[in-house]
Amino acid sequence: MTETESHRKKFERELSAGTVSLVLLAVLAGASEPMYGYQIAKRLEQTADGVLMGKQSALYPVLRNLCASGLLASEVEPSVAGPPRRYYRITELGRTVLGEWGVAWSATRNFVDVVLGELK
């Protein structure tokens, strides 16, 4: 791996760490029913083309943190095809926070776009 690739990968990890919670809330806000981790990972895989997500297992600590913060709720349900599954849904607080985070994300993205545009 070149030095440039190493810096890019580090930047992508740091950027991902700051956006995964936002993306998870958005996915669950758009879902018509609660989703379990694998479903969420597959939805992100289809949408993000691998840009944000590394390993599927990395989602679970973020999901747990969002639950602990009251932004998501979860229930464990038995599965006929294997171990029980934990289903996640966004709470009303989560929807409110998602709206605020969306505004902050847009402002940040616009700022970065302006600065990067000035470099061209």
C-alpha positions in Angstrom: 0.0 0.0 0.0 1.4 3.4 -0.9 1.6 6.3 1.5 -1.2 8.1 -0.4 -3.5 5.0 -0.2 -2.8 4.8 3.5 -3.8 8.4 4.1 -6.9 7.9 2.0 -8.0 4.8 3.9 -7.4 6.6 7.3 -9.5 9.6 6.1 -12.3 7.2 4.9 -12.3 5.5 8.3 -12.6 8.8 10.1 -15.2 10.1 7.8 -17.2 6.9 8.1 -17.1 6.9 11.9 -18.8 10.3 11.8 -21.6 9.4 9.3 -22.6 5.9 10.1 -25.0 6.9 12.9 -26.7 9.5 10.6 -27.0 6.9 7.8 -28.4 4.2 10.1 -31.1 6.6 11.4 -32.0 7.5 7.9 -32.3 3.9 6.8 -34.5 3.1 9.7 -36.6 6.3 9.3 -37.3 5.2 5.7 -38.2 1.6 6.6 -41.8 0.6 6.7 -41.1 -1.9 9.5 -38.4 -2.7 12.0 -35.2 -4.2 10.4 -32.5 -6.5 11.8 -28.8 -5.9 11.4 -28.2 -8.0 8.3 -31.1 -6.3 6.5 -29.7 -2.9 7.3 -26.2 -3.9 6.1 -27.7 -5.2 2.8 -29.6 -2.0 2.3 -26.5 0.1 2.9 -24.5 -2.2 0.6 -27.0 -1.7 -2.2 -27.2 2.1 -1.7 -23.6 3.1 -0.7 -21.6 0.9 -3.1 -19.3 0.1 -0.2 -18.3 3.8 0.3 -19.3 4.1 4.0 -19.4 0.6 5.3 -16.5 -1.7 6.1 -17.5 -4.9 7.9 -21.1 -5.7 8.7 -20.1 -6.4 12.3 -19.1 -2.7 12.7 -22.8 -1.7 12.5 -23.8 -3.5 15.7 -21.9 -1.3 18.2 -23.3 1.8 16.5 -26.8 0.3 16.6 -26.3 -0.5 20.3 -25.1 3.0 21.0 -28.1 4.5 19.2 -30.4 2.3 21.3 -28.6 3.4 24.5 -29.1 7.0 23.5 -32.9 6.5 23.0 -32.7 7.1 19.2 -33.5 3.6 18.3 -35.6 0.9 20.1 -35.0 -2.8 19.6 -36.8 -6.1 20.2 -35.5 -9.6 20.0 -37.7 -12.1 18.1 -37.2 -15.8 17.5 -36.2 -16.9 14.1 -37.3 -20.1 12.4 -34.0 -20.3 10.4 -31.5 -19.7 13.1 -30.7 -17.7 16.3 -33.1 -15.0 17.5 -32.9 -11.7 15.6 -32.8 -8.2 17.1 -35.0 -5.8 15.2 -34.4 -2.1 15.3 -36.8 0.8 14.8 -36.3 4.6 15.0 -37.9 6.4 17.9 -39.6 9.8 17.9 -36.5 11.2 19.5 -34.5 9.5 16.8 -36.6 11.2 14.1 -36.1 14.6 15.7 -32.4 14.1 16.0 -32.2 12.8 12.4 -33.7 16.0 11.2 -31.2 18.1 13.2 -28.3 15.9 12.0 -29.5 16.3 8.5 -29.4 20.0 8.7 -25.8 19.9 10.2 -24.7 17.4 7.5 -26.1 19.7 4.7 -24.3 22.7 6.2 -21.1 20.8 6.5 -21.3 19.3 3.1 -22.0 22.7 1.5 -19.1 24.3 3.4 -16.7 21.5 2.3 -17.9 21.8 -1.3 -17.3 25.6 -1.3 -13.8 25.2 0.1 -12.9 22.4 -2.3 -14.4 24.3 -5.2 -12.1 27.2 -4.4 -9.1 24.9 -4.8 -9.9 24.1 -8.4 
